[in-house]
Amino acid sequence: MSIVYLNGEYVPAEEATVSVEDRGFLFADGIYEVVRLYHGCVFELEAHLQRWARSAEGARLPLRNTLTELPTIFQRLVQENNLLDAEIYVQYTRGVAHPRTHAFPTEVHPTLLAMPVPLHLPPPEAYTQGLRTIALPDLRWQRCDIKSTMLLPNVMAKQQAREQGAFEAILVRDGVVKEGASTNILAVFEGQLATHPLDHSILGGITRQAVLGLAEELGIPVREKPFTLEQVYSAQELFLSSTTSEVLPLTRIDGRPVGAGRPGPVTLRLYEAFQKLTAKL
C-alpha cells in the first residue's frame, strides 16, 4: 500500500479521496507532471518545476505555494515509500466548486495530488530490434504545450497503436509530424538530428531537452525544424523520448522499415549517453 500526498496530508492510496464536484473530475480542468526518480533522486527537478509553472499559467491556475512545496513533497514520498527507481505523478486541479458550471468559480480551492507510480520498462529487445509505430491525425486541441489532464485524444491514439501492434502513435497535422501520443519524436536525416521546434503544438519534453543537450556534447548536429511524415518514411533513424521511456528506437512506421530496420548509431549513442547521465544522480 503506497503513501500518497493529497491536499496537505500523507495517506495510504486506498484512503485518498476526491470530491465528485472536483473540476478535475468533471472537466479535466487541471494540469499534471510526471517526474522520474533515479536512485531516489528526481531527474531534472528544476526543469519540471518550470514546466509546471508554464502549464499553470497557460491554464490560468493559481500556483499558490506549489513551486516551493513540491520538492519537499517528492522527498517525503521517496522516504515514505522507500523509492529508488520509480516515478511520481503530480496532478493539480481547480478544485471543488458548486454548482457545476463551465466558467471558473469565484473562489478557487485547488486540489493537489502526488503519488508514486511503478515503472513499466520497455522490453529488452526494444534496444536491439526497435519498436513499431503508426502515424495518426493529430486531433488534439491547439495548446499542447500545456500539460493538461485533458488527454482523451492521446488515449484514443495510444489505444489504436496498441490494437495495431505498435508501441506509439505519431501524431501528424497538415502533413507535419508533431509528437507522439505520450512522447516527443526525433529523427535522423543525413546524420543530422531533427525534432519539431517548441511551440503551442507540442509539449516541451524534459527528456527531449536533455537529449538535445547530449547531442550537442557529442557533436551531433541538431535541427529544431518541422519535418513531414513523407520525410520520416525516408529517415535514417527514428526514435522517441519521454520521462518514462527515456530514449527508444522506432524501427518500423506504418509497416515500413525505418532506415536499415534496426536501431541506428545516433539513437544508440544518445541512449548510452543518457544512461551515463542518469547514472550520475
N, C-alpha and C positions, 0 to 999 in steps of 0.2 A: 504494500500500500504506500504510494508515494505521497509526499507532503507538497502541497501547492500553496501559493500565495494568492489571497483574494481579499482585496479592499482592506489591507492593513493587518490581516490575520494569516497565520500559517496553520493550515488544517489538512487532515487526510483528504485525498482527492474525492473519496466517496462521500464526504460530508460537505464539500463545497457546492453551494447552490447559488443560482442567479434568478432574479425575478422574471416571471413571464412577460413583464412590461419593460424589460430592458431593451433599449433601442438596438443594441447589437443583435439580439434575438429576433426582433420584429422587422428591422430594416437593413441589417448588416451595416449599421451606422457605427463603424469603428475601424480601427487600424490594428496591425499586428507586426510582430517581428519574430524571427527565429534566430537564436544565437547558437553557435557551435562551441562545445567545450572540448578542449584537448588537454588531457592530464589535469582536469578540474579547472582550467583557465579559459575564459571567454576569448575567442579569436576576434580580433579587430573590434573591440568593445566600443571605442570612440566612434568608429565609422557607423556602427549600428545605431548609436545614440543620435548621431547627426541625421541619419535617415529617418529615425523615429520622429525627430523634431520636424523634418520636412513634411512627413506624412501628416502629422498632426496639424501643421499649418495649412496644408492643402485641403484637409477635411474640416478645417475650422473647429478643431477640438482643442479645448483649453488644456495645456500641458500640465498645469499645476506644478507639483514638485517631482514629477516622474523622472526627469533627467538626472536628478541627484539621488533619487530613491532606487532606481533600477540596479545600479552596480551593487548596492548593499543587498537588495533582494536576491540577485543572482548568487552572491556569495553565501547567503543564508540557505538557499535551496541546495547549493552544492554540498554544504555541511549536513543539512537535514537528511539528504538522500544519498550521501556518500557517492556523489557523481564524479566520474573521471572523463570518459569519452561518451558524450551524450549531447542532447540539445535541450534548450529551454525555449518554450513557446510563450510569447507575451501578447496579450490582447487588451485593447483599451477602447471602450465604447462610450457613447454619450450618456449612458446610464439609464436609470429608471425614470420614466416620465408618464404622467397620466393627465388627461386621456390620450390614447394613441392618436397622433396626428403627424403628418409628414414634416411640417416645419419644426425648427429647433425649439425645444422647451425654453421658457423664460429663465428657469434656474436649471443649471446643469450639474448633475452629481455623477461624475464618470465612474465606470466600473473598470478596475484594473486586475487582470488575472495573469499570473505567471506560473507555468507548470513544466516539470521535466518531461521530455519525450525521448523514448528509446531510439537509438539509431537503427535505420534499416539500410544496411550497406548493400551496394551493388554486388552481383555475383562475381567471383574471381575472374571468370572468363571475359568479363567486360573489358579488362585491360589487355587481353591477348587477342580477342576476336572483335571487340567493339559491340555496340548495341544498335538496334534498329530504331528508326524514327519515321514519322509520316508528316506531311505538310497539310495544314488545315487553314481555312479562312479565319482571320482574326476578328472575332465578333465582340470583343471587349469594349468597354467604354473608352473615352478619349483621355483619361487621366491615369494611365497605367503606372506613372511614376509615384503615385500614392499607394502605399502598401495596404490596401483596403481589404477588409474581410469579405467583400462582395466578390466571390470567386466562382460563381456558378458557371460562367463560360469556360474558365480554366478547368474546372472539374469535368465538364462535358468533354472538353478536348482531350484531357488525360484519359478519361474512360474510353473514348473512341480509339485512342492509341493502344490501350491495353487490349481492347477487343480485336485489334488487328495485329497483335503480337509485337507491338512496338513499345519501347521504353518511354518515349517522349513524343509530344506533338509540337511541331514547329509552326508558329502562327505567322501567317502571311497576309499583308494588307496592301492592296493595289500592286500586287506582284513583288512587294518588298518583304524580305524576311525581317521580322521584328525580334521575337524571342521565343522561348519555349513556354509551355503551359505553366511550368514552375521553375524555369531555368533561363539563363542567358545563353545565346548561341554564338559561337565563334567559328570562323572558317579560315582556311589557309589557301591563298591564291598565289602561285609562283613564289612560294617561300615567305609571303607576307601575311601576317595575322590580321584578320578583319573582323569587325563587330559593329553592330548598329550604334551610332552615337547616342549619348544621353539626351533624351527629350521626353515629352509627355507620353510617348507611345511605348516606352519600355520602363522597366524598373531598374534602377541603378544597383546592380548586384554587388554585394561586398566581396564575394569571391571573384567576380568579374574584374573588379578593380585591382585586386591582389594579383590576378593572373596577368593583367596588362603591365603591372609594375615588374613582375618577374620576367616578362618578355623583354622589357627594356633592359633589365640587368643582363639577360642572356644575349643581347644583341639581335633579337628577332624584331624585324620591322613591324610596326603596328599602324593600322589604318582604321580609325573610327569613322566609318563612312557606310551608308546604306548599300546593301547588295541584294540582288534579286534571287528568287527561287531558281530561275534558269541558270544563274551563275553558280548556285550551290550544286546543281547537278554535275557541274564540271570542276568542282573544287578538288584540290589535292587532299585536303583533310577537313574534317568537321568534328566539333566537339561541343559539349555543354559545360557550363559551370554553375554551381549553386552551393549554398551553405551545406545542404545535406549531401549532395553528390560530389562535391569538390570539382574535379576535372575528369570528365568521362568521354571517351571517344565514341563517335557515332559513325558507323561504317556502312550503313545502308539507309537510304531515304526513299520512301515510296517504292520499295523493292529494288531500287538501283544501287549498285555499289558506289561508295564514295572513294575516289582515287583508286588505290590498289585493293580496296575492300578490306583493309585491316588498319589498326591504329597506326597513325603516321609518326614520323620522327619529331615534328614540332609538338604535337599533342603529348607525346611521351616525355619529352624534355620538360615541358611545363608541368606535367603531372609529378614528375620526380622532384622538380624544384619546389612545388607546393608541399609535397610531403616533407621535404627538408625544412621548409619554413615553419610548418606546424609542429615539427618535432622539437623546435627550439622553445616552445611555450612551457 
